[in-house]
Amino acid sequence: MTLSQNQNRELAVTVEIQPADSAGGIAQDKPEGKYAGKDKAGVECASARHIGTRAYQQDTVETGRSLDGAYFGILCDGMGGLDAGGLASNEAAKKLTEALCGVDRIDDIPGFLVSQAHSINHAIHTMPSGDGTYGAMGTTLAAAVIAGNSLYWLSVGDSRVYIVRGQEIVRATHDHNYALELDEQVRAGLLSEEEAAADAKRDALISFLGMEELRLIDYNPIAFALEPGDMVLLCSDGLYRTLNDEDILQVITMHAGDLEECARVLPLYAFDRAEGSHDNTSVVLLRYQNGKPV
């Protein structure tokens, strides 16, 4: 079964806007029960970070396994002066990790992730930065949870979630930046495509953790059924602003035999391809094995 079938199928929603179709091309079998096969399901995890040409590393990555056997990956890309972005991303990743590992059982994973996003947003918004300033930092969040063969994801900001199956790659999330609003103006006939593309603010985030109130959250309320060998990629914008989706897929395909090596080299390919300055670049890879040794 390929990722290009059932193009109209909606698997993700963007809270406060419309159902997202960014993962709509993914065909899937029926998921197992949320906890079915949790003892036999194997998931391989790997992650890597590269500082790029920045003076500070403001990305945070985490992988782990919850008490009920679900595997998870978390990636946060911090924003703020000096160490403020690093504080925000560390706090977000820490709190979500603690939440996932702090309960015996999660009956509603999508609802749990959305609730945690709001809770962490409030915590970061009310957390002082290094100089005592409030509301001066923020972070993106991309998270994936695999329970049995069921995949759930959530994102806030412009860190992305991709699904890779064989020789196909599909982005499962929207980038929560001003380009979304510009595209709406284009569809409404208020702007030309050229004007929207040339807007200097199109990459500015309109939703991130640390706001007074979150504007947008992407998540999938219906589980996506993984097949053995499927990979989930979480990445910060440092990766995809240098490598397009085809480039990313090519690197993953070349290094798929060693997931840790694959994670290690993805940011390096982006850094080598960059012209001039380059942002922090981080990735998390999860590969569903369905009981095969990892």
C-alpha positions as CSV (number, residue, x, y, z in Angstrom):
1,M,0.0,0.0,0.0
2,T,1.4,3.4,-0.9
3,L,1.3,6.9,0.4
4,S,-0.2,8.3,-2.8
5,Q,-3.5,6.5,-2.6
6,N,-6.8,8.0,-1.3
7,Q,-5.8,11.6,-1.9
8,N,-8.9,13.0,-0.4
9,R,-8.6,11.2,3.0
10,E,-8.3,13.6,5.9
11,L,-6.1,12.4,8.7
12,A,-5.1,15.5,10.6
13,V,-6.9,18.6,11.8
14,T,-5.6,22.1,12.5
15,V,-7.4,23.3,15.6
16,E,-9.2,26.6,15.1
17,I,-9.0,26.4,11.3
18,Q,-10.1,23.7,8.9
19,P,-9.2,20.0,8.6
20,A,-5.7,19.7,7.2
21,D,-5.1,17.7,4.0
22,S,-1.4,17.7,4.2
23,A,-1.3,14.0,5.0
24,G,-4.3,13.2,2.9
25,G,-2.5,11.0,0.5
26,I,-1.7,8.3,3.0
27,A,-3.5,5.0,2.5
28,Q,-3.7,2.7,5.6
29,D,-4.9,-0.5,7.0
30,K,-7.1,-0.6,10.1
31,P,-5.1,0.3,13.2
32,E,-4.7,-2.3,15.9
33,G,-6.3,-1.5,19.3
34,K,-4.5,1.3,21.0
35,Y,-2.6,-1.1,23.2
36,A,-2.8,-4.2,21.1
37,G,0.6,-5.7,20.4
38,K,2.4,-3.3,22.7
39,D,4.7,-6.1,24.0
40,K,5.6,-7.3,20.5
41,A,5.8,-4.1,18.6
42,G,9.3,-2.9,18.1
43,V,10.2,0.8,17.4
44,E,13.7,1.9,16.7
45,C,14.5,5.5,17.7
46,A,17.3,7.9,16.9
47,S,17.9,11.6,17.1
48,A,20.6,14.2,16.3
49,R,21.3,17.9,16.5
50,H,23.6,20.3,14.7
51,I,24.3,23.8,15.9
52,G,24.8,25.2,12.3
53,T,26.4,28.6,12.4
54,R,24.5,29.8,15.4
55,A,26.2,30.8,18.6
56,Y,23.6,28.9,20.7
57,Q,21.9,25.5,20.4
58,Q,18.2,26.2,20.9
59,D,16.8,22.8,19.7
60,T,15.9,20.0,22.1
61,V,15.1,16.4,21.1
62,E,13.8,13.5,23.2
63,T,12.9,9.9,22.6
64,G,11.5,7.3,25.0
65,R,8.9,4.8,26.0
66,S,5.9,5.4,28.2
67,L,4.7,3.2,31.1
68,D,2.1,1.6,28.9
69,G,4.6,0.7,26.2
70,A,4.1,3.5,23.7
71,Y,7.1,4.9,22.0
72,F,7.5,8.6,21.5
73,G,9.7,11.3,19.9
74,I,9.7,15.0,20.7
75,L,11.4,17.9,18.9
76,C,11.4,21.5,20.0
77,D,13.0,24.5,18.2
78,G,13.4,27.4,20.6
79,M,13.1,31.1,19.9
80,G,14.4,34.0,21.9
81,G,17.5,36.1,22.6
82,L,20.7,34.5,24.1
83,D,19.7,31.3,26.0
84,A,15.9,32.0,26.2
85,G,15.0,29.8,23.2
86,G,17.0,27.0,24.7
87,L,15.2,27.4,28.0
88,A,11.8,27.3,26.3
89,S,12.6,24.2,24.1
90,N,14.1,22.3,27.1
91,E,11.1,23.1,29.2
92,A,8.6,22.0,26.6
93,A,10.4,18.7,25.9
94,K,10.9,18.0,29.5
95,K,7.3,18.6,30.5
96,L,5.9,16.5,27.6
97,T,8.3,13.7,28.4
98,E,7.3,13.8,32.0
99,A,3.6,13.8,31.1
100,L,4.0,10.8,28.8
101,C,6.0,8.8,31.3
102,G,4.0,9.9,34.3
103,V,0.8,8.0,33.8
104,D,0.1,4.2,33.7
105,R,-2.3,4.5,30.8
106,I,-3.4,7.1,28.2
107,D,-6.9,6.2,26.9
108,D,-7.1,9.2,24.5
109,I,-3.7,10.0,23.0
110,P,-4.8,12.8,20.7
111,G,-6.7,14.5,23.5
112,F,-3.8,14.0,25.9
113,L,-1.4,15.6,23.4
114,V,-3.6,18.6,22.8
115,S,-4.2,19.1,26.5
116,Q,-0.4,19.0,27.1
117,A,0.2,21.5,24.4
118,H,-2.1,24.0,26.1
119,S,-0.6,23.3,29.5
120,I,3.0,23.6,28.3
121,N,2.1,26.8,26.4
122,H,0.9,28.4,29.6
123,A,4.0,27.2,31.5
124,I,6.4,28.8,29.0
125,H,4.3,32.0,28.6
126,T,4.6,32.5,32.4
127,M,8.2,31.4,32.7
128,P,10.9,34.1,33.1
129,S,13.8,34.2,30.8
130,G,17.4,34.4,32.0
131,D,17.1,38.2,32.5
132,G,13.8,37.9,34.3
133,T,11.7,39.0,31.3
134,Y,8.3,37.3,30.9
135,G,6.8,36.4,27.5
136,A,10.1,36.9,25.7
137,M,10.6,33.3,24.5
138,G,8.9,30.5,22.8
139,T,9.4,27.2,21.0
140,T,7.9,25.0,18.4
141,L,6.8,21.5,19.2
142,A,6.6,18.4,17.0
143,A,5.7,15.1,18.7
144,A,4.9,11.6,17.6
145,V,3.5,8.6,19.7
146,I,3.4,5.0,18.5
147,A,1.1,2.6,20.4
148,G,0.9,-0.8,18.8
149,N,0.9,0.0,15.1
150,S,-1.1,3.3,15.7
151,L,0.7,6.6,15.1
152,Y,-0.4,9.9,16.6
153,W,1.3,13.2,16.1
154,L,1.0,16.9,17.1
155,S,2.8,20.0,16.0
156,V,2.8,23.7,17.0
157,G,4.9,26.1,14.9
158,D,7.0,25.2,11.9
159,S,8.7,22.0,13.0
160,R,7.4,19.2,10.8
161,V,6.3,15.6,11.0
162,Y,6.9,13.4,8.0
163,I,5.9,9.8,7.3
164,V,8.2,7.8,5.0
165,R,7.0,4.5,3.5
166,G,9.3,2.8,0.9
167,Q,10.2,5.4,-1.7
168,E,7.5,7.9,-0.7
169,I,7.5,10.8,1.8
170,V,4.5,12.8,3.0
171,R,4.4,15.8,5.3
172,A,1.7,15.3,7.9
173,T,1.6,18.9,9.3
174,H,1.2,22.5,8.3
175,D,3.8,25.2,9.0
176,H,2.1,27.7,11.4
177,N,3.5,30.8,9.8
178,Y,2.1,34.0,8.2
179,A,2.2,32.2,4.8
180,L,-1.0,30.4,5.8
181,E,-2.8,33.8,6.0
182,L,-1.2,35.0,2.8
183,D,-2.4,31.9,1.0
184,E,-5.9,32.6,2.3
185,Q,-5.7,36.1,0.9
186,V,-4.6,34.7,-2.5
187,R,-7.5,32.3,-2.5
188,A,-9.8,35.2,-1.7
189,G,-8.4,37.2,-4.6
190,L,-7.0,39.9,-2.3
191,L,-3.3,39.1,-3.2
192,S,-1.5,37.7,-6.2
193,E,0.6,34.6,-5.8
194,E,3.7,36.8,-6.6
195,E,2.8,39.3,-3.9
196,A,2.3,36.6,-1.3
197,A,5.6,34.9,-2.2
198,A,7.5,38.1,-1.9
199,D,6.1,39.1,1.5
200,A,9.0,39.4,3.9
201,K,6.9,38.2,6.9
202,R,5.7,35.0,5.3
203,D,7.9,32.8,7.5
204,A,7.0,34.6,10.7
205,L,5.3,32.2,13.2
206,I,1.7,32.8,14.1
207,S,1.4,29.9,16.6
208,F,4.1,28.6,19.0
209,L,4.4,27.5,22.6
210,G,4.8,30.6,24.7
211,M,1.9,32.7,23.4
212,E,-0.8,34.0,25.6
213,E,-3.2,31.7,23.8
214,L,-2.3,29.1,21.2
215,R,-3.7,29.9,17.8
216,L,-3.1,26.7,15.9
217,I,-2.4,23.1,16.7
218,D,-2.0,20.3,14.2
219,Y,-2.9,16.8,15.3
220,N,-4.5,13.6,14.0
221,P,-7.6,12.6,15.9
222,I,-7.8,9.3,14.1
223,A,-4.8,6.9,14.4
224,F,-2.7,6.4,11.4
225,A,-1.9,2.7,10.8
226,L,1.8,2.0,10.4
227,E,3.2,-0.8,8.3
228,P,6.5,-2.6,9.1
229,G,9.4,-0.4,8.0
230,D,7.5,2.9,8.0
231,M,9.5,5.8,9.4
232,V,8.4,8.9,11.2
233,L,10.6,12.0,10.9
234,L,10.4,15.0,13.1
235,C,12.6,17.9,12.0
236,S,13.2,21.6,12.7
237,D,13.1,24.1,9.9
238,G,16.9,24.0,9.6
239,L,16.5,20.8,7.7
240,Y,13.7,21.5,5.2
241,R,14.8,25.1,4.4
242,T,17.9,23.6,2.9
243,L,16.8,20.2,1.7
244,N,13.5,19.6,-0.1
245,D,11.4,16.6,0.5
246,E,13.0,14.6,-2.3
247,D,16.5,15.4,-0.9
248,I,15.4,14.3,2.6
249,L,13.9,11.0,1.2
250,Q,17.1,10.4,-0.8
251,V,19.3,10.7,2.3
252,I,17.0,8.5,4.4
253,T,17.0,5.9,1.7
254,M,20.8,5.9,1.4
255,H,21.3,5.4,5.1
256,A,18.1,3.5,6.1
257,G,20.2,0.4,7.1
258,D,21.5,2.3,10.2
259,L,18.9,4.6,11.8
260,E,21.4,6.3,14.1
261,E,23.7,7.1,11.2
262,C,20.7,8.3,9.2
263,A,19.8,10.7,12.0
264,R,23.4,11.8,12.3
265,V,23.9,12.6,8.7
266,L,20.6,14.4,7.9
267,P,21.6,17.6,9.6
268,L,25.1,17.4,8.1
269,Y,23.7,17.2,4.6
270,A,21.6,20.3,5.3
271,F,24.6,22.1,6.8
272,D,26.8,21.2,3.8
273,R,24.1,22.4,1.3
274,A,23.5,25.7,3.1
275,E,24.8,28.9,1.6
276,G,25.9,31.4,4.2
277,S,24.5,31.2,7.7
278,H,22.6,28.1,8.8
279,D,20.2,27.6,11.7
280,N,20.2,24.9,14.3
281,T,19.1,21.7,12.7
282,S,17.6,18.7,14.6
283,V,15.9,15.5,13.7
284,V,14.1,12.6,15.4
285,L,13.5,9.3,13.5
286,L,11.2,6.5,14.6
287,R,11.0,3.3,12.6
288,Y,8.1,0.8,13.2
289,Q,9.3,-2.7,13.2
290,N,6.2,-4.8,14.2
291,G,8.1,-7.1,16.5
292,K,11.3,-7.5,14.5
293,P,14.5,-7.1,16.4
294,V,15.7,-3.5,16.8
